[in-house]
Structures are given as C-alpha cells and as structure tokens.
Amino acid sequence: MQTTTSAVSGAVRWTVVCPYQRVEPERGVAALVDGEQVAIFRTHDGDLYAIGHQDPITKAYVMSRGIVGSRGDVPTVASPLHKQVYDLRTGRCLDVPGVAVPTYDVRCRDGLVEVAVRRVD
C-alpha cells in the first residue's frame, strides 16, 4: 500500500479519519480534517489519496462522490457533476488547464487512515 505525502515546510498534524477498510476500493469518503473538507480515495491496488472535497468548477462539496479511474498510469477521479477529471496525485485537472484541487498527505497507520493538513507556523 502506498501513502501519499509531499515535501512542504510547516508543521504537520495527522488526524485519524476512519479504519482503512471503511474506504472501499474505487470509492471515496468525505471527512472534516482541521476545518478542511477532504475527500479520501482508495484505488483498486490499495493506494490512498486525499484531495479537497470542493469541486473547483461548481464550488459544490461533492468530490468524494466522484468516479475513480485512471488515464494511463495516472490515478484519477472525475467530478460527479460535470465529469472533469483530476489527477489524484497532484490535484491537477486533466481537462481544464489551470484548474486544480488541493491535495493532502494521507497514510494508513495501524489499520487507520490518517490525513494531515499542513500548517504554516
């Protein structure tokens, strides 16, 4: 299982979201982490990804209901509203240049999914 992390300065606080088994393969779950609405996804191979829950095109909080898939080797989620596709690794929209969702560090530790929201101190 792969966890997604990025090298960003600032303090990181991990928050337990749910048991790993609660995130079904190819499905998403929504969580409130330190005041941020986050959508967490588990791909068919068990990897975890966390992105912002708000669709940047419509501003609706719906991304956890998106369609999980891939474009080539890129794990993706399509917005459930207008079907724009986002790279789960980077948050970049693959259909609309310059549009992206935020990404968050996510990991599985002791069978629990944890998400971190970066804080600048």
C-alpha positions as CSV (number, residue, x, y, z in Angstrom):
1,M,0.0,0.0,0.0
2,Q,1.3,3.4,-0.9
3,T,0.7,6.6,1.1
4,T,0.8,10.0,-0.5
5,T,3.0,12.6,1.1
6,S,4.6,15.8,-0.1
7,A,7.6,17.8,1.0
8,V,6.2,21.1,2.3
9,S,7.6,23.2,5.1
10,G,5.4,23.8,8.2
11,A,4.1,21.7,11.0
12,V,2.0,18.6,10.1
13,R,-0.6,17.2,12.4
14,W,-2.1,13.8,11.5
15,T,-5.8,13.2,12.1
16,V,-7.4,9.8,12.2
17,V,-10.3,9.7,9.8
18,C,-11.5,6.1,9.7
19,P,-10.5,2.5,9.6
20,Y,-8.7,1.6,6.3
21,Q,-11.4,-1.0,5.5
22,R,-14.1,1.8,5.6
23,V,-12.6,3.3,2.4
24,E,-13.8,0.8,-0.2
25,P,-11.7,0.3,-3.3
26,E,-12.6,2.7,-6.1
27,R,-14.8,4.8,-3.8
28,G,-14.4,7.9,-1.8
29,V,-15.3,9.1,1.7
30,A,-15.6,12.7,3.0
31,A,-14.0,13.9,6.2
32,L,-13.6,17.2,8.1
33,V,-9.9,17.5,9.0
34,D,-8.8,20.5,11.0
35,G,-11.6,22.5,9.4
36,E,-10.9,21.4,5.9
37,Q,-13.3,19.3,3.9
38,V,-11.3,16.4,2.4
39,A,-12.2,13.6,0.0
40,I,-10.2,10.3,0.6
41,F,-9.9,7.7,-2.1
42,R,-8.6,4.1,-2.2
43,T,-7.7,2.8,-5.6
44,H,-8.1,-0.9,-6.7
45,D,-4.4,-1.6,-5.7
46,G,-4.9,-0.2,-2.2
47,D,-3.2,3.2,-2.6
48,L,-4.7,6.1,-0.7
49,Y,-5.2,9.6,-1.9
50,A,-6.7,12.8,-0.3
51,I,-7.9,15.8,-2.2
52,G,-10.1,18.8,-1.4
53,H,-13.8,17.9,-1.3
54,Q,-14.9,21.0,-3.1
55,D,-15.3,20.8,-6.9
56,P,-13.3,23.9,-8.1
57,I,-15.6,24.3,-11.1
58,T,-19.0,24.3,-9.4
59,K,-17.9,25.1,-5.8
60,A,-20.1,22.2,-4.5
61,Y,-18.6,19.8,-1.9
62,V,-19.0,16.6,-3.9
63,M,-15.6,15.2,-4.9
64,S,-15.9,12.2,-2.6
65,R,-18.7,11.0,-4.8
66,G,-16.6,11.2,-7.9
67,I,-15.8,8.4,-10.3
68,V,-12.4,6.8,-9.6
69,G,-10.4,5.6,-12.6
70,S,-7.2,6.3,-14.4
71,R,-5.7,7.8,-17.5
72,G,-2.8,5.6,-18.4
73,D,-0.8,5.2,-15.2
74,V,-2.4,8.3,-13.6
75,P,-5.0,7.6,-10.8
76,T,-7.9,9.9,-11.3
77,V,-11.3,11.0,-10.0
78,A,-14.0,12.6,-12.2
79,S,-16.2,15.2,-10.6
80,P,-19.7,13.8,-10.2
81,L,-21.3,17.0,-11.6
82,H,-19.6,17.9,-14.9
83,K,-17.1,15.0,-15.1
84,Q,-13.9,17.0,-15.2
85,V,-11.1,14.6,-14.4
86,Y,-8.4,15.3,-11.7
87,D,-5.1,13.6,-11.1
88,L,-5.3,12.2,-7.5
89,R,-1.5,12.6,-7.0
90,T,-1.3,16.3,-7.9
91,G,-4.9,17.6,-7.8
92,R,-4.4,19.0,-11.4
93,C,-7.4,18.9,-13.6
94,L,-6.6,17.0,-16.8
95,D,-9.5,18.6,-18.8
96,V,-9.3,22.3,-17.9
97,P,-5.9,24.0,-17.8
98,G,-5.1,25.9,-14.7
99,V,-7.7,24.3,-12.5
100,A,-6.8,22.1,-9.5
101,V,-8.0,20.7,-6.2
102,P,-5.7,20.8,-3.1
103,T,-4.0,17.6,-2.2
104,Y,-3.3,16.4,1.4
105,D,-0.9,13.9,2.9
106,V,-2.6,10.6,3.7
107,R,-1.3,7.4,5.2
108,C,-2.5,4.1,6.8
109,R,-1.1,3.5,10.3
110,D,-2.1,0.6,12.4
111,G,-5.1,0.0,10.2
112,L,-6.4,3.6,10.4
113,V,-6.5,6.2,7.7
114,E,-4.8,9.4,8.7
115,V,-4.8,12.7,6.9
116,A,-2.6,15.7,7.5
117,V,-3.4,19.4,6.9
118,R,-0.2,21.4,6.6
119,R,0.1,24.4,8.9
120,V,2.5,27.3,8.5
121,D,4.0,28.3,11.8
